[in-house]
Amino acid sequence: MAKKVPKKVEEKVKEKVRENPYEFSSLKMVAIKAFGSTADRFSGSFESLRQALVNANARVLFRTYLSMAFFFAFLTFFATFVMTALFVATFRLNIIFSIFGMIIVPMFFASMTFFMIFIYPFSISQSRRRDIEANLPFALTHMAAVSESGAPPLTIFKILSKFSEYGELSKEADEIARNVELFGLDEISALKESAAKTSSSQLKDVLEGMIVAIQSGGSLKAYLVEEAGKAMFEYTVKREKYNEILSTYADIYTALLIAAPMIFIVVLAALNIMGGDLFGFTIQELMIMGTLALATLNMLFLTFLSITQPKT
């Protein structure tokens, strides 16, 4: 007997379907008609892109995305070719610059356009992976606490999906619950599908461990408690290592961006008293250059810290 879909779940899915980017816009249709056959011909060379789209949870077909990449690269080539031709005609450049501008420049910008579209799913996939793995220790602790009440896997993931604080992990949990409640998959099949699609190897290991525990008749509660303990231990170790690295960064910052500028100011003050210049620059020019360099280095240092800081 078919499982009846709850009204709230049905309304939620209908809303998602209305927003589903699988519905082809006119632009997508043009791209598929123009470059669909090209995408089919070269699809074997872009299998990594297919997997990246899956891991990024992109709601667009691989053939459509690859066709659009070729399409936008062609548009870029055409637009750059026209603008370059107008530039060459206006300034009447010689034959060498004309050939360079008419061929090399459009090819460069078209290649850059294709490359940026190509790497976008990989960037989204990596971003999702970092978000999932940053929240996984806390989510596992939550899951272990819920499982101690004897709740089944579906209930655990439904509860987890209600907490937006877990970011992409809550979306993964919501997809598992939706596959069971709406599409009629059993819990094990839903877990397998999510494990195959997720961009996080850590979450994949957890889901596969849950599958083994369920199929073997083991204790899911004991498994989740053990995994939560391991995840929190690894999280603590990573934070401690990062704090040690921060102390090294602090020493480097003190030496290069605090002590060195102070010495530089003292030297410039002494030179200003004696008069003259240094390496052909006046003292005022050196002060301006030093200030700009110091501000730039501080911004680069802050950017570096922001990039290397583990997400919490």
CORLINRA-V792068 format. One record per helix or strand of 2 or more residues. SS is the DSSP state (helix for helix, strand for strand). FROM is the first residue (numbers start at 1). LEN is the number of residues. If there is no record, write none. Layout:
ss=<SS,SS>
from=<FROM,FROM>
len=<LEN,LEN>
This chain:
ss=<helix,helix,helix,helix,helix,helix,helix,helix,helix,helix,helix>
from=<7,26,62,95,153,164,168,187,201,220,283>
len=<12,30,30,53,9,3,14,11,15,55,26>
